[in-house]
Every structure is written in structure tokens, then in C-alpha cells.
Amino acid sequence: MNRFEYPVLLTPDQGGGFVVTSRDLPEVITQGETIENALFEAADALDEAFAARIDDGLAIPPPSPLQAGEYWVGPPVETAIKAGLYLALRESRISKSELARRLGVNEKRYGGCSIRIMCPNCRVWLRPFRHWVSAW
């Protein structure tokens, strides 16, 4: 199990398709016409849930064990990287500005949004982070 894979339940909808919910992240509610489509939409809903939690400074709970009838779903890899970094920063009490200093980047240089380096909706800051990781 991956730290950022969550169990989701697909419930058949009377009108066709499936409704997707998550016990761990109640804001994850979506739907899809097929199982494959519903799981794809679930990954997108996880992406949005993580972005909202990071933006609001809320906790990202650990996933519960998989129960019968549930599927594992994870967010896009960029979101999982940001979530891991977000949780590490919260745990170590390192600010975004301090992170930028340690990475040798100017936090205000990346992206046009107010929280730049950890913006849940911006992938621009990952460029220097990928370079830093590959050089490490």
C-alpha cells in the first residue's frame, strides 16, 4: 500500500454508472459511467481534495485499510510529491520560505500564485525540485 493511495467505494447508481466515495476523505465524491472511468474520476477527486487540504493548512489523514468491495486509488504523482513534502514540512515545522532557502530557489520566482512553492494547483515549482532531486 502506498501512503497516498486511499480506499474508495464504488456504488452502482440507479441512473447508471457508479458513485465514488472515500471513508478517509469525505470531500471525495464523484461518479463515472464505468468502473475504469469512476476510478479515473476518483484520482482526480483525490487530487482536488489534497489541493484543498494543502491550501487550507489541514491534515491529510493516513489511508484506512482496504475493505471488501473497495479499490485503491492514488492522486497524480505530482500531487503525491507535494502532499509528502507538505506533511514533512508540517511535521518538522519548516516554513515554505525556509524550504526555498534550503533548495536554493527564490520562493517568489516560481508561479504567479500567492503561496508559490507549495501551491497545490501549480506545477511550475516542481521543475527546480526535480533538478535538485536528480542532482542528489
Contact map, one row per residue, 1 for C-alpha under 8 A:
1110100000000000000000000000000000000000000000000000000000000000000000000000000000000000000000000000000000000000000000000000000000000000
1111100000000000000000000000000000000000000000000000000000000000000000000000000000000000000000000000000000000000000000000000000000000000
1111100000000000000000000000000000000000000000000000000000000110000000000000000000000000000000000000000000000000000000000000000000000000
0111110000000000000000000000000000000000000000000000000000000110000000000110000100000000000000000000000000000000000000000000000000000000
1111111000000000000000000000000000000000000000000000000000000010000000011110000000000000000000000000000000000000000000000000000000000000
0001111100000000000001010000000000000000000000000000000000000011000000111100000000000000000000000000000000000000000000000000000000000000
0000111110000000000001110000000000000000000000000000000000000011111001111000000000000000000000000000000000000000000000000000000000000000
0000011111000000000111100000000000000000010000000000000000000000000001111000000000000000000000000000000000000000000000000000000000000000
0000001111100000001111000000000000000000000000000000000000000000000011100000000000000000000000000000000000000000000000000000000000000000
0000000111110000011110000000000000100100000000000000000000000000000011000000000000000000000000000000000000000000000000000000000000000000
0000000011111000011100000000000000000000000000000000000000000000000000000000000000000000000000000000000000000000000000000000000000000000
0000000001111101111000000000000000000000000000000000000000000000000000000000000000000000000000000000000000000000000000000000000000000000
0000000000111111111000000000000000000000000000000000000000000000000000000000000000000000000000000000000000000000000000000000000000000000
0000000000011111100000000000000000000000000000000000000000000000000000000000000000000000000000000000000000000000000000000000000000000000
0000000000001111100000000000000000000000000000000000000000000000000000000000000000000000000000000000000000000000000000000000000000000000
0000000000011111110000000000000010000000000000000000000000000000000000000000000000000000000000000000000000000000000000000000000000000000
0000000000011111111000000000001111100100000000000000000000000000000000000000000000000000000000000000000000000000000000000000000000000000
0000000001111001111100000000001111100100000000000000000000000000000000000000000000000000000000000000000000000000000000000000000000000000
0000000011111000111110000000111100000100000000000000000000000000000000000000000000000000000000000000000000000000000000000000000000000000
0000000111100000011111000001111100000110010000000000000000000000000000000000000000000000000000000000000000000000000000000000000000000000
0000000111000000001111100101110000000000000000000000000000000000000000000000000000000000000000000000000000000000000000000000000000000000
0000011110000000000111111111100000000000000000000000000000000000000000000000000000000000000000000000000000000000000000000000000000000000
0000001100000000000011111100000000000000000000000000000000000001000000000000000000000000000000000000000000000000000000000000000000000000
0000011000000000000001111100000000000000000000000000000000001111000000000000000000000000000000000000000000000000000000000000000000000000
0000000000000000000001111111000000000000000000001000000000001000000000000000000000000000000000000000000000000000000000000000000000000000
0000000000000000000011111111100000000000000000000000000000000000000000000000000000000000000000000000000000000000000000000000000000000000
0000000000000000000001001111100000000000000000001000000000000000000000000000000000000000000000000000000000000000000000000000000000000000
0000000000000000000111001111110000000000010011001000000000000000000000000000000000000000000000000000000000000000000000000000000000000000
0000000000000000001111000111111000000000010010000000000000000000000000000000000000000000000000000000000000000000000000000000000000000000
0000000000000000001110000001111100000100110010000000000000000000000000000000000000000000000000000000000000000000000000000000000000000000
0000000000000000111100000000111110000100110000000000000000000000000000000000000000000000000000000000000000000000000000000000000000000000
0000000000000000111100000000011111111110100000000000000000000000000000000000000000000000000000000000000000000000000000000000000000000000
0000000000000001110000000000001111101100000000000000000000000000000000000000000000000000000000000000000000000000000000000000000000000000
0000000000000000110000000000000111111100000000000000000000000000000000000000000000000000000000000000000000000000000000000000000000000000
0000000001000000110000000000000111111110000000000000000000000000000000000000000000000000000000000000000000000000000000000000000000000000
0000000000000000000000000000000101111111000000000000000000000000000000000000000000000000000000000000000000000000000000000000000000000000
0000000000000000000000000000000111111111100000000000000000000000000000000000000000000000000000000000000000000000000000000000000000000000
0000000001000000111100000000011111111111110000000000000000000000000000000000000000000000000000000000000000000000000000000000000000000000
0000000000000000000100000000000100111111111000000000000000000000000000001000000000000000000000000000000000000000000000000000000000000000
0000000000000000000000000000000000011111111100000000000000000000000000000000000000000000000000000000000000000000000000000000000000000000
0000000000000000000000000000011100001111111110000000000000000000000000000000000000000000000000000000000000000000000000000000000000000000
0000000100000000000100000001111000000111111111000000000000000000000000001000000000000000000000000000000000000000000000000000000000000000
0000000000000000000000000000000000000011111111100000000000000000000000001111000000000000000000000000000000000000000000000000000000000000
0000000000000000000000000000000000000001111111110000000000000000000000000011000000000000000000000000000000000000000000000000000000000000
0000000000000000000000000001110000000000111111111000000000000000000000000000000000000000000000000000000000000000000000000000000000000000
0000000000000000000000000001000000000000011111111100000000000000000000000110000000000000000000000000000000000000000000000000000000000000
0000000000000000000000000000000000000000001111111110000000000000000000000011001000000000000000000000000000000000000000000000000000000000
0000000000000000000000000000000000000000000111111111000000000000000000000000000000000000000000000000000000000000000000000000000000000000
0000000000000000000000001011000000000000000011111111100000000000000000000000000000000000000000000000000000000000000000000000000000000000
0000000000000000000000000000000000000000000001111111110000010000000000000000001000100000000000000000000000000000000000010000000000000000
0000000000000000000000000000000000000000000000111111111000000000000000000000001000000000000000000000000000000000000000111000000000000000
0000000000000000000000000000000000000000000000011111111100000000000000000000000000000000000000000000000000000000000000010000000000000000
0000000000000000000000000000000000000000000000001111111111110000000000000000000000000000000000000000000000000000000000000000000000000000
0000000000000000000000000000000000000000000000000111111111100000000000000000000000100100000000000000000000000000000000010000000000000000
0000000000000000000000000000000000000000000000000011111111000000000000000000000000000000000000000000000000000000000000110000000000000000
0000000000000000000000000000000000000000000000000001111111000000000000000000000000000000000000000000000000000000000000000000000000000000
0000000000000000000000000000000000000000000000000000111111100000000000000000000000000000000000000000000000000000000000000000000000000000
0000000000000000000000000000000000000000000000000000111111110000000000000000000000000000000000000000000000000000000000000000000000000000
0000000000000000000000000000000000000000000000000000110011111000000000000000000000000010000000000000000000000000000000000000000000000000
0000000000000000000000000000000000000000000000000100100001111100000000000000000000100010000000000000000000000000000000000000000000000000
0000000000000000000000011000000000000000000000000000000000111110000000000000000000000000000000000000000000000000000000000000000000000000
0011000000000000000000010000000000000000000000000000000000011111000000000000000000000000000000000000000000000000000000000000000000000000
0011111000000000000000010000000000000000000000000000000000001111100000000000000000000000000000000000000000000000000000000000000000000000
0000011000000000000000110000000000000000000000000000000000000111110000000000000000000000000000000000000000000000000000000000000000000000
0000001000000000000000000000000000000000000000000000000000000011111000000000000000000000000000000000000000000000000000000000000000000000
0000001000000000000000000000000000000000000000000000000000000001111101110000000000000000000000000000000000000000000000000000000000000000
0000001000000000000000000000000000000000000000000000000000000000111111000000000000000000000000000000000000000000000000000000000000000000
0000000000000000000000000000000000000000000000000000000000000000011111000000000000000000000000000000000000000000000000000000000000000000
0000000011000000000000000000000000000000000000000000000000000000001111100000000000000000000000000000000000000000000000000000000000000000
0000001111000000000000000000000000000000000000000000000000000000011111110000000000000000000000000000000000000000000000000000000000000000
0000011110000000000000000000000000000000000000000000000000000000010011111000000000000000000000000000000000000000000000000000000000000000
0000111100000000000000000000000000000000000000000000000000000000010001111100000000000000000000000000000000000000000000000000000000000000
0000111100000000000000000000000000000010011000000000000000000000000000111110000000000000000000000000000000000000000000000000000000000000
0001110000000000000000000000000000000000001001000000000000000000000000011111000100000000000000000000000000000000000000000000000000000000
0001100000000000000000000000000000000000001101100000000000000000000000001111101100000000000000000000000000000000000000000000000000000000
0000000000000000000000000000000000000000001100100000000000000000000000000111111100000000000000000000000000000000000000000000000000000000
0000000000000000000000000000000000000000000000000000000000000000000000000011111110000000000000000000000000000000000000000000000000000000
0000000000000000000000000000000000000000000000000000000000000000000000000001111111000000000000000000000000000000000000000010010000000000
0000000000000000000000000000000000000000000000100110000000000000000000000011111111100000000000000000000000000000000000010000000000000000
0001000000000000000000000000000000000000000000000000000000000000000000000111111111110000000000000000000000000000000000000000000000000000
0000000000000000000000000000000000000000000000000000000000000000000000000000111111111000000000000000000000000000000000000000000000000000
0000000000000000000000000000000000000000000000000000000000000000000000000000011111111100000000000000000000000000000001010000000000000000
0000000000000000000000000000000000000000000000000100010000010000000000000000001111111110000000000000000000000000000000000000000000000000
0000000000000000000000000000000000000000000000000000000000000000000000000000000111111111000000000000000000000000000000000000000000000000
0000000000000000000000000000000000000000000000000000000000000000000000000000000011111111100000000000000000000000000000000000000000000000
0000000000000000000000000000000000000000000000000000010000000000000000000000000001111111110000000000000000000000000001000000000000000000
0000000000000000000000000000000000000000000000000000000000110000000000000000000000111111111000000000000000000000000000000000000000000000
0000000000000000000000000000000000000000000000000000000000000000000000000000000000011111111100000000000000000000000000000000000000000000
0000000000000000000000000000000000000000000000000000000000000000000000000000000000001111111111110000000000000000000000000000000000000000
0000000000000000000000000000000000000000000000000000000000000000000000000000000000000111111111000000000000000000000000000000000000000000
0000000000000000000000000000000000000000000000000000000000000000000000000000000000000011111110000000000000000000000000000000000000000000
0000000000000000000000000000000000000000000000000000000000000000000000000000000000000001111111000000000000000000000000000000000000000000
0000000000000000000000000000000000000000000000000000000000000000000000000000000000000000111111100000000000000000000000000000000000000000
0000000000000000000000000000000000000000000000000000000000000000000000000000000000000000110111110110000000000000000000000000000000000000
0000000000000000000000000000000000000000000000000000000000000000000000000000000000000000100011111110000000000000000000000000000000000000
0000000000000000000000000000000000000000000000000000000000000000000000000000000000000000100001111111000000100000000011000000000000000000
0000000000000000000000000000000000000000000000000000000000000000000000000000000000000000000000111111100000100000000000000000000000000000
0000000000000000000000000000000000000000000000000000000000000000000000000000000000000000000001111111110000000000000000000000000000000000
0000000000000000000000000000000000000000000000000000000000000000000000000000000000000000000001111111111000000000000000000000000000000000
0000000000000000000000000000000000000000000000000000000000000000000000000000000000000000000000011111111111100000000010000000000000000000
0000000000000000000000000000000000000000000000000000000000000000000000000000000000000000000000001111111111100000000000000000000000000000
0000000000000000000000000000000000000000000000000000000000000000000000000000000000000000000000000111111110000000000000000000000000000000
0000000000000000000000000000000000000000000000000000000000000000000000000000000000000000000000000011111110000000000000000000000010010000
0000000000000000000000000000000000000000000000000000000000000000000000000000000000000000000000000001111111000000000000000000000000000000
0000000000000000000000000000000000000000000000000000000000000000000000000000000000000000000000000001111111101000000000000000000100000000
0000000000000000000000000000000000000000000000000000000000000000000000000000000000000000000000000001100111111100000000000000000000000000
0000000000000000000000000000000000000000000000000000000000000000000000000000000000000000000000011001100011111100000110000000000000000000
0000000000000000000000000000000000000000000000000000000000000000000000000000000000000000000000000000000001111110000110000000000000000000
0000000000000000000000000000000000000000000000000000000000000000000000000000000000000000000000000000000011111110000100000000000000000000
0000000000000000000000000000000000000000000000000000000000000000000000000000000000000000000000000000000001111111000110000001100000000000
0000000000000000000000000000000000000000000000000000000000000000000000000000000000000000000000000000000000011111100110000101100000000000
0000000000000000000000000000000000000000000000000000000000000000000000000000000000000000000000000000000000000111110100000000000000000000
0000000000000000000000000000000000000000000000000000000000000000000000000000000000000000000000000000000000000011111100100100000000000000
0000000000000000000000000000000000000000000000000000000000000000000000000000000000000000000000000000000000000001111100100000000000000000
0000000000000000000000000000000000000000000000000000000000000000000000000000000000000000000000000000000000000000111111100000000000000000
0000000000000000000000000000000000000000000000000000000000000000000000000000000000000000000000000000000000111111111111100100100000000000
0000000000000000000000000000000000000000000000000000000000000000000000000000000000000000000000010001000000110110001111100000100000000000
0000000000000000000000000000000000000000000000000000000000000000000000000000000001000100000000010000000000000000001111110100100000000000
0000000000000000000000000000000000000000000000000010001000000000000000000000000000000000000000000000000000000000111111111110000000000000
0000000000000000000000000000000000000000000000000111011000000000000000000000001001000000000000000000000000000000000001111110000000000000
0000000000000000000000000000000000000000000000000010000000000000000000000000000000000000000000000000000000000000000000111110000000000000
0000000000000000000000000000000000000000000000000000000000000000000000000000000000000000000000000000000000000010100101111111100000000000
0000000000000000000000000000000000000000000000000000000000000000000000000000010000000000000000000000000000000000000000111111111000000000
0000000000000000000000000000000000000000000000000000000000000000000000000000000000000000000000000000000000000110000000000111111000000000
0000000000000000000000000000000000000000000000000000000000000000000000000000000000000000000000000000000000000110000111000111111110000000
0000000000000000000000000000000000000000000000000000000000000000000000000000010000000000000000000000000000000000000000000011111111000000
0000000000000000000000000000000000000000000000000000000000000000000000000000000000000000000000000000000000000000000000000011111111100000
0000000000000000000000000000000000000000000000000000000000000000000000000000000000000000000000000000000010000000000000000000111111110000
0000000000000000000000000000000000000000000000000000000000000000000000000000000000000000000000000000001000000000000000000000111111111000
0000000000000000000000000000000000000000000000000000000000000000000000000000000000000000000000000000000000000000000000000000011111111100
0000000000000000000000000000000000000000000000000000000000000000000000000000000000000000000000000000000000000000000000000000001111111110
0000000000000000000000000000000000000000000000000000000000000000000000000000000000000000000000000000001000000000000000000000000111111111
0000000000000000000000000000000000000000000000000000000000000000000000000000000000000000000000000000000000000000000000000000000011111111
0000000000000000000000000000000000000000000000000000000000000000000000000000000000000000000000000000000000000000000000000000000001111111
0000000000000000000000000000000000000000000000000000000000000000000000000000000000000000000000000000000000000000000000000000000000111111
0000000000000000000000000000000000000000000000000000000000000000000000000000000000000000000000000000000000000000000000000000000000011111
